[in-house]
Amino acid sequence: MSSPGIGRIRVVAEQRREPLVPSGVMGMLIFSFTELMLFAGLISAFTIIRSSSVVWPPPGQPRLPFEATAFNTAVLLLSGAALIWTRRTFDRNRAAARTPLVVAIALGAFFVVVQGAEWVAMIRQGLTLTSSTLGGFFYLAVGLHALHAIAALALLGVTLRRLRRGWLASSQLGTAEVLWYFVVAVWPFLWLVLYR
Amino acid sequence: MSARRSTAAVLAGLALALALLAPDAARACAVCAGKDSAAVSWAMLKGTALLSLLPLGVIGTGVWYLRRRARQLAAAEAARGATARAA
């Protein structure tokens, strides 16, 4: 029988609630939103400048390779699909998610390399940052996108390393996913507006 | 206080009416001086619509997703509670 002074101690552990959205994912969503507005501003300004020009592309400037870039756009979209495949696999079997993640990174890297090769070809044809408004917008918008793609690929690389070592959290994958989906989703609009 | 508010509302209404009645006066964009045509006006309209509606769409989608996720979590928590009580 317990003494009246010392009763039973009841330990109540409050269960920690699952957050609506993990902090990393929320931070990346807010960042992506601000970047989305930056790209929207660029697209809007480009549309106005293009419509105010009598001749397009400007005299002496090459036409952007719309058809050739279509293939590269498809590669980038495939990379996004591979990341969706990564998430689905990760939720079922973490170790098996390595293959689709490597595929997503490889396709993304291919896109960046081909874009770089395209830049070199455009510079050789006389399209530079200061040669015309087309050149200025092309290198600013596509360059910014390439910068985001490289940063997102680096993040996916870190994600792959964590996955290989066995300490990748679901929210960490989610954070990298948001940035890559942003890169994938913005590109078709840039391609359709700038290259046409 | 309310008089100030009503004055501000009248002034805001006047500004809006002026902007709607005299849109040509708003063409002060330094890069749009080259050609005054329907194509430029249409491009400006498209740009304005994009920059106005995009943030609203994104914020709306975010709120919709958060509400849906909150409902899912609440349902899961209720199911867990029911299981614990039954045990």
Interface residues (C-beta under 8 A of the other chain):
Chain A: R17 E18 L20 V21 L29 F33 L36 M37 A40 G41 I43 S44 A45 T47 I48 I49 R50 S51 S52 S53 V54
Chain B: C29 V31 C32 G34 K35 S37 A39 V40 W42 A43 M44 K46 G47 T48 L50 L51 L54 P55 V58 G62 L66 R69 A70 L73 E77
